[in-house]
């Protein structure tokens, strides 16, 4: 079945450090891939998305590239800020034309703490 | 445009009690869903609906009931609360088409504690 695996946290970085959060997936069909972010006490917000192989999603300095050959969608940011402290979720939505409803399947989340 | 709203924000129940978590959206989205979030488990799909009158089970449906009588509302009912249902519950909605590649919009969540 479809699944998402992301690196376990928590991840603690100093401000201006480089961030990578690994995400790999297993899916049939042609999934879209997403990174959602959850700030403390809030719901999930879409951070970025990619809908086909080699697409790069980007937002707020974060980037992720859809790599079909390695089934990966790693999240990166060149210089993190304290305000980036949050939980990050990788997710896929299966566009299987055999009848999938495009439900989201989430990884377990990675908590990022950025220290000044 | 309020997006997706959920009530209540917090709730404490005793084992065996029933209650309904409310979810509403004003974006005219056909697809709505309920997730629960537990530490170390990510978000897991409970039930979803692709339109009024149509619902289906997700990954963890046991102990929950849903109905969809209007496009706007998708309540989640706990029939007889159990401590295992202590969790944070999120409602989400999206267009029921591939136009936005299934991007979902989430409500702020309901934190439920069952004692």
Interface residues (C-beta under 8 A of the other chain):
Chain A: X32 X34 X36 X42 X43 X44 X45 X46 X49 X51 X89 X93 X95 X101 X102 X103 X104 X105 X106 X107 X108 X109
Chain B: X4 X31 X33 X35 X40 X41 X42 X43 X44 X45 X48 X50 X56 X58 X90 X92 X98 X101 X102 X103 X104 X105 X106 X107 X108 X109
